[in-house]
Amino acid sequence: MDEQGFAEKSTRLPKSLTIAIVIISILPGILILSGVNMGTQNVLQMPLAAGMSQVDSPVAHAALTGSFVHTMFEWSAFTIALLVVLLGFLNYSVTGDAATPIIAIALFCSGLVDAFHILASDHLLVSVVDDAQFIPVTWALSRILNAVVLIFGGVLFILSNPVQARSGKNKGMGFIIKISMVFVLIVAGTLWLLTTKAQHLTAQYPDKLITRPWDMLPLVLYGLGALIVFPTFYRWRPSIFTHSLLISMIPQVICQIHMAFGSHALYDSNFNAAHILKIVGYLVPMAGLLLDYRATYIADVENQRHIAERLLMEQQTEEVLTRDRDLMTRVMEHIDEAVSVKDASRMMTKINRAQATLYGISKAFEAVGKRESSFYDESTFMAIDGDEERIFKSGEAVMGKETALSRPGKPLGMFVVSKIPLKDKHGSVVSLLTITSPKG
């Protein structure tokens, strides 16, 4: 696989998981069309029978089956939303990507409205006159909020600095807090609508083609997210999490189709199918966060392993070089020939005692960092420097060249000089080894 293909694969949900999400999303519709009843309608209105002082417990539970299942669905969605926001900040602490906690907070805000929706539906917060209208209205407002804040979070980063978005540069905690406050205000406005207006609105029309017209708006919004917002968001900030947001639009869109066109009454098959798919729509980003965190952890471990291997290799290389230098030093000190090593600027880096004697100095280290102009007369230096300049350019050695050497005011005689270029792994000359011995 090429590098681009690997990068795309590493920022996507696993193909098997994506296929599973698609199958789970269309399965309720297939079952309903096949005649499977997924409904849990309340089977009794629980009137007190004549002469009965109380309702039988089994009868009461049977009558409230739909409410119980509805409560279970909604609290499951809220719990997943809470886990998503916790995972979002955990991911932010590792990657520094501000997009993750902001989208996670958006999901959690939807979860808060879901919590209010079910508490109100169970008559624990407000006095509900007509469940048949109140529950569809609060559901629709909750879904509108979910779609709006998700799309707002995605568009926010799409419209931010393109260079920052593509390079992965991220905003800090202050920015996250400001956007969170915007989400809080949106939630507060939604809750105000739910507490003051919801009971006076009509959202369910069982005899119409679109049985719950309020659910058309979130359907359109999720469709916009699926076709435009989240594909663009993923292209600009590719990660498993942003890809999971795109894939989560599949169950969200199908969820709204069940509600807008299929649900004719509370707790019927399409009503329950929509709630199941909403949970799936929350689970997909949570799975994306978990996989993103796992991928980040694996990448960190792999990076640490590479660093450790490189350090070990460098240590081993340094040990080999140290042994080579020690061996070269011992060899240089025990041969009669004068030996010197120069760097690319033709400064001395190492000479032996014989070369020090030739230069007329008592200690070899006195030559380190100097050029031969410090020891030979001008004519000798110019001849040597011209040869060495050609060697550094051509990379070709000069072997056994007879050369007259003189210090200022003192001719030294004729010598046989060999100059061998030392090259790096790229073939560039980095230093020069010179061996000088008297002629004859």
Number of C-alpha atoms within 10 A of each C-alpha: 7 6 8 9 9 10 13 12 15 15 21 21 22 14 10 8 12 17 12 11 21 14 12 15 25 16 13 23 20 11 14 16 10 9 8 12 12 16 19 21 20 19 14 13 9 14 9 11 9 6 6 9 8 10 13 12 9 9 12 16 16 17 18 19 18 20 19 15 16 22 18 13 18 22 17 19 26 24 16 21 27 20 16 29 23 17 20 26 19 17 22 20 12 11 15 18 19 22 22 25 24 28 25 25 26 28 24 25 27 28 25 18 24 25 20 22 25 23 16 20 23 18 13 11 13 15 12 18 11 11 15 15 20 24 22 25 25 27 22 23 25 26 24 23 23 24 25 20 22 26 22 19 21 23 17 14 19 20 10 10 10 12 10 14 19 13 10 17 13 16 13 12 13 9 13 16 12 11 18 18 12 12 23 15 12 16 21 14 11 17 20 12 14 23 16 10 12 20 20 13 12 15 21 25 16 14 8 11 12 19 21 26 17 21 26 19 17 24 22 15 21 29 19 16 26 21 13 14 21 26 19 18 25 21 14 19 22 20 24 26 29 29 22 26 26 22 23 28 23 21 26 26 24 23 29 29 21 23 30 27 18 22 24 21 20 22 21 18 24 27 25 25 27 26 25 21 25 23 22 22 25 27 20 25 27 25 18 25 26 19 20 23 21 13 16 15 13 12 12 12 12 12 12 12 12 12 12 12 12 12 12 12 12 12 12 12 12 12 12 12 12 12 12 12 12 12 11 12 14 12 12 21 15 12 12 14 18 22 24 24 21 24 16 15 12 19 17 21 17 20 24 23 22 21 23 20 13 17 19 12 14 12 12 17 15 13 22 15 14 14 17 20 15 13 19 23 17 15 15 19 19 14 13 18 16 10 14 23 14 13 18 22 10 12 19 14 19 16 13 15 12 15 17 18 19 20 20 12 8 10 13 14 11 15 17 16 22 17 22 20 22 19 14 9 6 6 9 15 20 16 21 24 17 22 18 22 18 16 13 6
